[in-house]
Amino acid sequence: MSGPVRVEIVETAGTVAYGMRGASARWDVDIRLTAGARLWWHGEPFVVSADAAVTRSMTVRMESGCRAALRESLVLGRHGEAGGALQTLTRAWIEDELVLAEDLDLSPEARGGWAVLGSARCLDTVTSLGFRLPEDAQTLQLEGCGSIARRLVHEHHESDLRRLP
Protein backbone atom coordinates (compact mmCIF):
# COMPACT_ATOMS: atom_id res chain seq x y z
CA MET A 1 0.00 0.00 0.00
CA SER A 2 1.36 3.45 -0.89
CA GLY A 3 1.35 6.52 1.33
CA PRO A 4 -0.59 9.77 0.91
CA VAL A 5 -0.35 11.77 -2.30
CA ARG A 6 2.32 14.49 -2.23
CA VAL A 7 2.20 17.29 -4.76
CA GLU A 8 4.77 20.04 -5.16
CA ILE A 9 3.93 22.91 -7.50
CA VAL A 10 6.94 24.93 -8.62
CA GLU A 11 6.10 27.94 -10.76
CA THR A 12 8.87 28.60 -13.24
CA ALA A 13 8.14 32.31 -13.67
CA GLY A 14 6.05 35.06 -12.19
CA THR A 15 2.81 36.46 -13.59
CA VAL A 16 2.18 40.06 -14.62
CA ALA A 17 -1.27 41.64 -14.78
CA TYR A 18 -0.95 44.57 -17.19
CA GLY A 19 -3.11 47.71 -17.40
CA MET A 20 -6.58 46.76 -18.58
CA ARG A 21 -8.11 49.97 -20.00
CA GLY A 22 -10.98 49.90 -17.52
CA ALA A 23 -11.48 46.12 -17.58
CA SER A 24 -10.61 43.69 -14.77
CA ALA A 25 -9.25 40.17 -14.32
CA ARG A 26 -9.72 37.26 -11.90
CA TRP A 27 -7.36 34.56 -10.66
CA ASP A 28 -9.20 31.81 -8.77
CA VAL A 29 -7.83 28.66 -7.14
CA ASP A 30 -9.92 25.93 -5.49
CA ILE A 31 -7.89 23.28 -3.62
CA ARG A 32 -9.31 20.10 -2.08
CA LEU A 33 -7.09 17.69 -0.13
CA THR A 34 -8.17 14.26 1.14
CA ALA A 35 -6.69 11.06 2.53
CA GLY A 36 -3.61 12.63 4.14
CA ALA A 37 -2.53 14.48 0.97
CA ARG A 38 0.35 16.99 1.09
CA LEU A 39 0.59 20.11 -1.08
CA TRP A 40 3.57 22.44 -1.32
CA TRP A 41 3.04 25.39 -3.69
CA HIS A 42 6.08 27.59 -4.37
CA GLY A 43 4.38 30.69 -5.81
CA GLU A 44 6.43 33.12 -7.84
CA PRO A 45 5.68 36.88 -7.83
CA PHE A 46 2.28 38.05 -9.03
CA VAL A 47 2.88 41.61 -10.29
CA VAL A 48 -0.03 44.04 -10.59
CA SER A 49 1.02 46.75 -13.07
CA ALA A 50 -0.30 50.30 -13.12
CA ASP A 51 -3.97 50.51 -14.20
CA ALA A 52 -4.56 46.76 -13.65
CA ALA A 53 -7.57 45.66 -11.59
CA VAL A 54 -7.37 42.09 -10.28
CA THR A 55 -9.32 39.92 -7.85
CA ARG A 56 -7.51 36.82 -6.58
CA SER A 57 -9.32 34.16 -4.61
CA MET A 58 -8.06 30.99 -3.00
CA THR A 59 -10.26 28.38 -1.36
CA VAL A 60 -8.73 25.41 0.45
CA ARG A 61 -10.75 22.50 1.87
CA MET A 62 -8.84 19.77 3.67
CA GLU A 63 -9.58 16.65 5.64
CA SER A 64 -7.83 16.18 8.99
CA GLY A 65 -4.34 14.77 8.52
CA CYS A 66 -3.69 16.72 5.31
CA ARG A 67 -1.05 19.45 5.03
CA ALA A 68 -0.60 22.44 2.76
CA ALA A 69 2.13 25.08 2.52
CA LEU A 70 1.32 27.91 0.12
CA ARG A 71 3.61 30.78 -0.84
CA GLU A 72 2.04 33.88 -2.35
CA SER A 73 4.16 36.85 -3.40
CA LEU A 74 2.23 39.95 -4.40
CA VAL A 75 4.12 42.83 -6.03
CA LEU A 76 2.31 46.11 -6.60
CA GLY A 77 3.76 47.69 -9.73
CA ARG A 78 6.68 46.96 -11.99
CA HIS A 79 9.91 48.84 -11.24
CA GLY A 80 9.09 52.53 -10.76
CA GLU A 81 5.28 52.02 -10.84
CA ALA A 82 2.76 52.41 -8.06
CA GLY A 83 0.79 49.38 -9.25
CA GLY A 84 -2.90 48.85 -9.85
CA ALA A 85 -5.77 47.57 -7.71
CA LEU A 86 -5.71 44.12 -6.12
CA GLN A 87 -8.31 42.40 -3.97
CA THR A 88 -7.41 39.05 -2.36
CA LEU A 89 -9.91 36.66 -0.79
CA THR A 90 -8.67 33.58 1.08
CA ARG A 91 -10.74 30.91 2.82
CA ALA A 92 -9.46 27.64 4.33
CA TRP A 93 -11.27 24.85 6.12
CA ILE A 94 -9.97 21.78 7.90
CA GLU A 95 -12.93 19.40 7.96
CA ASP A 96 -15.86 21.75 8.75
CA GLU A 97 -13.78 24.27 10.75
CA LEU A 98 -13.04 27.58 9.04
CA VAL A 99 -9.40 28.21 10.03
CA LEU A 100 -8.66 31.19 7.78
CA ALA A 101 -10.86 33.95 6.34
CA GLU A 102 -8.89 36.91 5.01
CA ASP A 103 -9.92 39.68 2.61
CA LEU A 104 -7.23 42.18 1.67
CA ASP A 105 -7.96 45.40 -0.21
CA LEU A 106 -4.68 46.34 -1.84
CA SER A 107 -6.09 49.09 -4.03
CA PRO A 108 -3.88 52.20 -4.23
CA GLU A 109 -6.11 54.24 -1.90
CA ALA A 110 -6.31 51.48 0.76
CA ARG A 111 -2.82 49.98 0.92
CA GLY A 112 -0.66 52.92 2.02
CA GLY A 113 -1.70 52.94 5.67
CA TRP A 114 0.75 51.66 8.30
CA ALA A 115 -1.60 48.74 9.07
CA VAL A 116 -1.55 47.47 5.47
CA LEU A 117 1.65 48.00 3.45
CA GLY A 118 3.01 51.35 4.56
CA SER A 119 5.87 52.19 2.19
CA ALA A 120 6.38 48.56 1.06
CA ARG A 121 5.17 47.42 -2.35
CA CYS A 122 5.64 43.65 -1.94
CA LEU A 123 3.66 41.35 0.33
CA ASP A 124 5.30 37.92 0.61
CA THR A 125 3.35 35.25 2.50
CA VAL A 126 3.72 31.59 3.44
CA THR A 127 0.55 30.01 4.80
CA SER A 128 0.63 26.60 6.45
CA LEU A 129 -2.53 24.57 6.98
CA GLY A 130 -2.66 21.31 8.93
CA PHE A 131 0.61 22.15 10.74
CA ARG A 132 2.27 25.16 12.34
CA LEU A 133 5.32 27.11 11.22
CA PRO A 134 7.99 27.82 13.85
CA GLU A 135 7.06 30.72 16.10
CA ASP A 136 8.75 34.07 15.61
CA ALA A 137 7.78 37.73 15.81
CA GLN A 138 6.59 37.82 12.17
CA THR A 139 4.50 34.63 12.18
CA LEU A 140 0.83 34.56 13.13
CA GLN A 141 -0.35 31.28 14.66
CA LEU A 142 -3.95 30.66 13.62
CA GLU A 143 -6.49 29.49 16.18
CA GLY A 144 -6.94 26.34 14.10
CA CYS A 145 -3.97 24.28 12.95
CA GLY A 146 -2.01 26.65 10.73
CA SER A 147 0.21 29.71 10.52
CA ILE A 148 0.87 32.76 8.36
CA ALA A 149 4.42 34.09 7.93
CA ARG A 150 4.42 37.44 6.17
CA ARG A 151 7.05 39.91 5.05
CA LEU A 152 6.53 43.47 3.80
CA VAL A 153 9.42 44.56 1.60
CA HIS A 154 10.07 47.13 -1.09
CA GLU A 155 11.67 44.68 -3.54
CA HIS A 156 10.66 41.02 -3.78
CA HIS A 157 14.24 39.72 -3.49
CA GLU A 158 14.51 41.36 -0.03
CA SER A 159 12.12 38.81 1.51
CA ASP A 160 13.64 36.00 3.58
CA LEU A 161 10.69 33.67 2.86
CA ARG A 162 12.63 31.73 0.24
CA ARG A 163 11.66 28.14 0.91
CA LEU A 164 8.58 26.44 2.20
CA PRO A 165 8.92 24.27 5.30
KAWOWO-V495953 format. One record per pair of residues at least 6 apart in sequence whose ideal C-beta (glycine too) atoms are under 7 Angstrom apart, sorted by the first residue. I is the first residue (numbers start at 0). J is the second residue. Records with the same first field share a line. If there is no record, write none. Layout:
I=J ; J
This chain:
3=34 ; 35 ; 36 ; 37
4=36
5=37
6=38
7=39
8=40 ; 41
9=41
10=41 ; 42 ; 43
12=43
13=43 ; 44 ; 45 ; 46
14=45 ; 46
15=46 ; 48
16=24 ; 46 ; 47 ; 48 ; 51 ; 53
17=48 ; 51
18=48 ; 49 ; 50 ; 51 ; 83
19=50 ; 51 ; 52
23=52 ; 53 ; 54
24=53
25=54
26=53 ; 55
27=56
28=57
29=58
30=38 ; 58 ; 59 ; 67
31=60
32=38 ; 61 ; 62 ; 65 ; 67
33=62 ; 65
34=62
35=64 ; 65
36=65
37=66
38=67
39=68 ; 163
40=69 ; 70
41=70 ; 163
42=69 ; 70 ; 71 ; 72
43=72
44=72 ; 74 ; 155
45=72 ; 73 ; 74
46=74 ; 77
47=53 ; 75 ; 82 ; 83 ; 85
48=76 ; 77 ; 80 ; 82 ; 83
49=76 ; 80 ; 81 ; 82 ; 83
50=83
51=83
52=83 ; 84
53=85
54=86
55=85 ; 87
56=88
57=89
58=90
59=67 ; 91 ; 128
60=92
61=67 ; 92 ; 93 ; 128 ; 129
62=94
63=93 ; 94
65=129
66=128 ; 129 ; 130
67=128 ; 129
68=125 ; 127 ; 163 ; 164
69=126
70=125 ; 160 ; 163
71=124
72=121 ; 123 ; 155
73=85 ; 105 ; 121 ; 122
74=120 ; 121 ; 155
75=82 ; 85 ; 105 ; 110 ; 120
76=82 ; 120
81=107
82=120
84=106 ; 107
85=105
86=104
87=103 ; 105
88=102
89=99 ; 101
90=97 ; 99 ; 100
91=98 ; 99 ; 128
92=98
93=128 ; 129 ; 143 ; 144
96=143
98=128 ; 141 ; 143 ; 144 ; 145
99=141 ; 145
109=115
110=116
116=122 ; 151
117=151
119=151 ; 152 ; 153
120=153
121=152 ; 153 ; 154 ; 155 ; 158
122=149 ; 151
123=149 ; 150 ; 152 ; 155 ; 158 ; 160
124=147 ; 149
125=132 ; 148 ; 160 ; 163
126=145 ; 147
127=145 ; 146 ; 164
128=145
129=144 ; 145
130=144
131=140 ; 144 ; 145 ; 146
132=138 ; 146 ; 148 ; 164
134=140
137=148 ; 149 ; 150
138=146 ; 147 ; 148
139=146 ; 147
140=146
141=147
148=160
150=158 ; 159 ; 160
152=158
